[in-house]
């Protein structure tokens, strides 16, 4: 007759090990997690939209918005990104708090609402504000957005934290259609309230 090499306590040891690993993952899920994402896509500028009241009912005035559609990949996984940007256009001027030396503030981004749709159909959303600065001598632009995660669904339910968006490329494709090709990074922190 054959004898088992494993003791009767082996299943108990395995069960305790699995429980310890799951407990560590659950505890770690509540801590801040670093976010690093790369994105590439298009930005359609100057779409007109009617303003709405708090119930979503359109009112008579309109605003210009921008629409971003992009692909994202990074440490949170792969996702499709949709963003809507609302901005004010002040007179160009220096802004040492937000623009690099030699650049002038040309746009104030008042809202930059993001929705990420991940391959497992989890959603992550947030909103930010930012600035567009231009160097009129070189034609270069500097764009920065800072924001907060506002929640999500699936594995991002109750998400909170901060994010920063920086642009590597911002290339106008056709001024007649107001479409821009862009790439960049999204960094920050993410945690979940239980």
DRENDO-1510 file (C-alpha; in Angstrom, 1 decimal, always signed):
<recs>
REC; n; res; u; v; w
REC; 1; UNK; +0.0; +0.0; +0.0 .
REC; 2; UNK; +1.2; +3.5; -0.8 .
REC; 3; UNK; +1.6; +6.1; +1.8 .
REC; 4; UNK; +1.1; +9.8; +1.2 .
REC; 5; UNK; +4.2; +12.0; +1.6 .
REC; 6; UNK; +2.1; +14.9; +2.7 .
REC; 7; UNK; +0.9; +15.2; +6.3 .
REC; 8; UNK; -2.7; +15.7; +7.1 .
REC; 9; UNK; -1.8; +19.3; +8.1 .
REC; 10; UNK; -0.6; +20.2; +4.5 .
REC; 11; UNK; -4.1; +21.4; +3.3 .
REC; 12; UNK; -4.3; +23.6; +6.5 .
REC; 13; UNK; -0.8; +25.1; +5.8 .
REC; 14; UNK; -1.8; +25.8; +2.2 .
REC; 15; UNK; -5.1; +27.4; +3.3 .
REC; 16; UNK; -3.3; +29.6; +5.9 .
REC; 17; UNK; -0.8; +30.7; +3.2 .
REC; 18; UNK; -3.5; +31.6; +0.7 .
REC; 19; UNK; -5.4; +33.6; +3.4 .
REC; 20; UNK; -2.2; +35.5; +4.3 .
REC; 21; UNK; -1.6; +36.5; +0.7 .
REC; 22; UNK; -5.2; +37.6; +0.2 .
REC; 23; UNK; -5.1; +39.6; +3.4 .
REC; 24; UNK; -2.0; +41.4; +2.3 .
REC; 25; UNK; -3.6; +42.3; -1.1 .
REC; 26; UNK; -6.7; +43.6; +0.6 .
REC; 27; UNK; -4.7; +45.7; +3.0 .
REC; 28; UNK; -2.5; +47.0; +0.2 .
REC; 29; UNK; -5.6; +48.0; -1.9 .
REC; 30; UNK; -6.4; +50.8; +0.6 .
REC; 31; UNK; -2.9; +52.4; +0.3 .
REC; 32; UNK; -2.0; +55.0; -2.3 .
REC; 33; UNK; -0.8; +53.5; -5.5 .
REC; 34; UNK; +1.4; +55.3; -7.9 .
REC; 35; UNK; -0.1; +55.9; -11.4 .
REC; 36; UNK; +1.9; +56.0; -14.6 .
REC; 37; UNK; +0.1; +56.0; -17.9 .
REC; 38; UNK; +1.0; +56.9; -21.4 .
REC; 39; UNK; -1.6; +58.2; -23.9 .
REC; 40; UNK; -1.9; +58.9; -27.6 .
REC; 41; UNK; -4.9; +60.2; -29.5 .
REC; 42; UNK; -6.7; +63.2; -31.0 .
REC; 43; UNK; -8.1; +66.4; -29.6 .
REC; 44; UNK; -10.9; +68.1; -31.5 .
REC; 45; UNK; -11.1; +71.8; -30.6 .
REC; 46; UNK; -13.8; +74.4; -30.5 .
REC; 47; UNK; -17.0; +72.3; -30.4 .
REC; 48; UNK; -20.0; +74.4; -29.4 .
REC; 49; UNK; -22.2; +73.1; -26.6 .
REC; 50; UNK; -25.2; +74.7; -24.9 .
REC; 51; UNK; -24.7; +75.4; -21.2 .
REC; 52; UNK; -27.0; +73.5; -18.8 .
REC; 53; UNK; -28.4; +74.1; -15.4 .
REC; 54; UNK; -27.8; +71.7; -12.5 .
REC; 55; UNK; -30.5; +69.3; -13.8 .
REC; 56; UNK; -28.9; +69.1; -17.3 .
REC; 57; UNK; -31.5; +71.3; -19.0 .
REC; 58; UNK; -29.9; +73.4; -21.7 .
REC; 59; UNK; -30.0; +77.2; -21.3 .
REC; 60; UNK; -29.6; +79.8; -24.0 .
REC; 61; UNK; -25.8; +80.5; -23.8 .
REC; 62; UNK; -23.1; +78.3; -25.3 .
REC; 63; UNK; -19.5; +77.5; -24.7 .
REC; 64; UNK; -16.6; +76.1; -26.7 .
REC; 65; UNK; -15.3; +72.7; -25.6 .
REC; 66; UNK; -12.6; +70.3; -26.7 .
REC; 67; UNK; -13.0; +66.6; -27.1 .
REC; 68; UNK; -10.1; +64.1; -26.6 .
REC; 69; UNK; -10.2; +60.5; -27.7 .
REC; 70; UNK; -7.1; +58.5; -26.8 .
REC; 71; UNK; -5.6; +55.1; -26.1 .
REC; 72; UNK; -3.9; +54.6; -22.7 .
REC; 73; UNK; -1.5; +52.0; -21.4 .
REC; 74; UNK; +0.4; +51.7; -18.2 .
REC; 75; UNK; +0.5; +50.3; -14.7 .
REC; 76; UNK; -3.4; +50.4; -14.4 .
REC; 77; UNK; -3.8; +48.5; -17.6 .
REC; 78; UNK; -5.0; +49.4; -21.1 .
REC; 79; UNK; -7.9; +51.8; -21.6 .
REC; 80; UNK; -9.8; +54.0; -23.9 .
REC; 81; UNK; -9.9; +57.7; -22.7 .
REC; 82; UNK; -12.5; +60.3; -23.4 .
REC; 83; UNK; -11.9; +63.8; -22.1 .
REC; 84; UNK; -13.9; +67.0; -22.4 .
REC; 85; UNK; -12.1; +70.3; -21.9 .
REC; 86; UNK; -13.6; +73.7; -21.1 .
REC; 87; UNK; -11.3; +76.8; -21.2 .
REC; 88; UNK; -11.1; +80.5; -20.9 .
REC; 89; UNK; -8.9; +82.6; -23.3 .
REC; 90; UNK; -7.4; +85.5; -21.4 .
REC; 91; UNK; -5.1; +88.1; -22.9 .
REC; 92; UNK; -1.7; +86.5; -23.2 .
REC; 93; UNK; +0.6; +87.3; -20.3 .
REC; 94; UNK; +3.3; +86.0; -18.1 .
REC; 95; UNK; +2.4; +83.5; -15.4 .
REC; 96; UNK; +5.5; +82.5; -13.4 .
REC; 97; UNK; +3.5; +80.2; -11.2 .
REC; 98; UNK; +2.2; +78.0; -14.0 .
REC; 99; UNK; +4.3; +78.7; -17.1 .
REC; 100; UNK; +8.1; +78.1; -17.7 .
REC; 101; UNK; +10.4; +81.0; -18.2 .
REC; 102; UNK; +9.9; +82.7; -21.6 .
REC; 103; UNK; +6.3; +81.3; -22.0 .
REC; 104; UNK; +3.1; +83.3; -21.8 .
REC; 105; UNK; -0.3; +82.0; -20.5 .
REC; 106; UNK; -2.7; +81.8; -23.5 .
REC; 107; UNK; -5.4; +79.5; -22.2 .
REC; 108; UNK; -6.8; +78.6; -18.7 .
REC; 109; UNK; -8.3; +75.1; -18.6 .
REC; 110; UNK; -11.2; +75.5; -16.2 .
REC; 111; UNK; -12.5; +71.9; -16.5 .
REC; 112; UNK; -10.8; +68.8; -17.9 .
REC; 113; UNK; -13.1; +65.9; -17.3 .
REC; 114; UNK; -11.7; +62.4; -17.9 .
REC; 115; UNK; -13.4; +58.9; -18.3 .
REC; 116; UNK; -11.1; +55.8; -18.7 .
REC; 117; UNK; -12.8; +52.6; -19.9 .
REC; 118; UNK; -10.6; +49.6; -19.1 .
REC; 119; UNK; -10.6; +46.3; -20.9 .
REC; 120; UNK; -12.4; +44.6; -17.9 .
REC; 121; UNK; -15.1; +47.4; -18.3 .
REC; 122; UNK; -14.0; +49.1; -15.0 .
REC; 123; UNK; -14.3; +52.9; -15.2 .
REC; 124; UNK; -12.1; +55.6; -13.7 .
REC; 125; UNK; -13.0; +59.2; -13.8 .
REC; 126; UNK; -11.7; +62.6; -12.7 .
REC; 127; UNK; -11.6; +66.3; -13.3 .
REC; 128; UNK; -8.8; +68.8; -13.4 .
REC; 129; UNK; -7.8; +72.4; -14.3 .
REC; 130; UNK; -4.7; +73.6; -16.1 .
REC; 131; UNK; -3.0; +76.0; -18.3 .
REC; 132; UNK; -1.7; +76.3; -21.9 .
REC; 133; UNK; +1.5; +78.5; -22.3 .
REC; 134; UNK; +3.2; +79.5; -25.5 .
REC; 135; UNK; +6.6; +80.8; -26.4 .
REC; 136; UNK; +5.9; +83.2; -29.2 .
REC; 137; UNK; +9.6; +83.2; -30.2 .
REC; 138; UNK; +10.0; +79.5; -30.8 .
REC; 139; UNK; +6.3; +78.5; -31.4 .
REC; 140; UNK; +6.5; +75.9; -28.6 .
REC; 141; UNK; +3.6; +75.2; -26.3 .
REC; 142; UNK; +3.6; +74.0; -22.7 .
REC; 143; UNK; +0.4; +72.3; -21.4 .
REC; 144; UNK; -0.2; +71.1; -17.9 .
REC; 145; UNK; -3.3; +69.8; -16.1 .
REC; 146; UNK; -3.6; +68.9; -12.4 .
REC; 147; UNK; -6.7; +67.1; -11.0 .
REC; 148; UNK; -8.4; +64.7; -8.7 .
REC; 149; UNK; -9.9; +61.3; -9.2 .
REC; 150; UNK; -13.6; +61.4; -8.6 .
REC; 151; UNK; -14.4; +57.7; -8.4 .
REC; 152; UNK; -15.0; +54.8; -10.7 .
REC; 153; UNK; -16.7; +51.4; -11.1 .
REC; 154; UNK; -15.4; +47.8; -10.9 .
REC; 155; UNK; -11.8; +47.7; -9.5 .
REC; 156; UNK; -11.8; +51.6; -9.3 .
REC; 157; UNK; -15.0; +51.9; -7.2 .
REC; 158; UNK; -14.6; +54.8; -4.7 .
REC; 159; UNK; -11.2; +55.8; -6.3 .
REC; 160; UNK; -9.6; +59.0; -5.0 .
REC; 161; UNK; -6.3; +60.7; -5.4 .
REC; 162; UNK; -4.5; +63.2; -7.6 .
REC; 163; UNK; -3.2; +63.2; -11.2 .
REC; 164; UNK; -1.0; +65.3; -13.4 .
REC; 165; UNK; -1.1; +65.4; -17.2 .
REC; 166; UNK; +1.9; +66.5; -19.3 .
REC; 167; UNK; +2.0; +66.6; -23.1 .
REC; 168; UNK; +5.0; +65.4; -25.1 .
REC; 169; UNK; +3.5; +66.1; -28.6 .
REC; 170; UNK; +0.8; +68.5; -29.5 .
REC; 171; UNK; +0.6; +68.7; -33.3 .
REC; 172; UNK; -2.1; +70.6; -35.2 .
REC; 173; UNK; -3.1; +68.3; -38.1 .
REC; 174; UNK; -5.5; +70.7; -39.9 .
REC; 175; UNK; -6.5; +74.2; -38.8 .
REC; 176; UNK; -9.7; +74.0; -40.9 .
REC; 177; UNK; -11.0; +71.0; -38.9 .
REC; 178; UNK; -9.3; +72.0; -35.6 .
REC; 179; UNK; -8.0; +68.5; -35.0 .
REC; 180; UNK; -4.7; +68.0; -33.0 .
REC; 181; UNK; -2.6; +64.8; -32.6 .
REC; 182; UNK; -1.2; +64.5; -29.0 .
REC; 183; UNK; +0.8; +62.2; -26.8 .
REC; 184; UNK; +1.8; +62.5; -23.1 .
REC; 185; UNK; +1.8; +61.0; -19.7 .
REC; 186; UNK; -0.6; +60.9; -16.7 .
REC; 187; UNK; +1.0; +60.4; -13.3 .
REC; 188; UNK; -0.3; +60.6; -9.7 .
REC; 189; UNK; -1.6; +58.5; -6.9 .
REC; 190; UNK; -4.8; +56.4; -6.6 .
REC; 191; UNK; -6.4; +54.8; -3.6 .
REC; 192; UNK; -9.9; +53.5; -2.7 .
REC; 193; UNK; -12.2; +54.2; +0.2 .
REC; 194; UNK; -13.8; +51.1; +1.5 .
</recs>
